[in-house]
Amino acid sequence: MTKVSGEDLTRRLATRAVHAGHIADPLAGAVMAPIYQTSTYVQQGLGKHKGYEYARTSNPTREALERNIAALEGGRHGFAFASGLAAVDAVLKLLSQGDHVVSGENVYGGTHRQMTHIWARYGLEFSFVDAADARNVAAAVTPRTRMVYTETPTNP
């Protein structure tokens, strides 16, 4: 999990947008994080890595992005995903069987399918409403509602 530095949170927005999350590259001294395009990293031995083992688990470029986003949002941690659906999947994994989600009806088709074809099989319940009117959202909330989900922008 990537954690933001306390110093980054004290800077003004414009400074955070440009500098937050960046640590000088220890190898070459680059001020801004380079884009690491490797998929694997040298290991010191079996199960002993220098901080990175495989790009899917973490890499310096993604960690810089995660620290930057956390600082911009005023958060302690940041997360970056390979796709929007991966992010949605991670958020839905915070829920438990029987939990209810109120979702805007105008969501990406892949999001709708993930909710209705995958997560519904695991016991999550979804209500899709016209979220442009907050009264529709409020009317759909039940005692088991644990999340209100919206997307913007979206494509139908």
Buried (B, 14 or more C-beta within 10 A) or exposed (E): EBEBBEEBBEBEEEEBEEBBBBBEBEEEEEEEBEEBEEEEBEEEEEEEBEEBBEBEEBBBBBBBBBBBBBBBEEBEEBBBEEEEBEEBBEBBEEBEEEBBBBBBEBBBEEBBEBBBEEBEEEEBBBBBBEBEEEEBBEEBEEEEBBBBBEBEEBEE
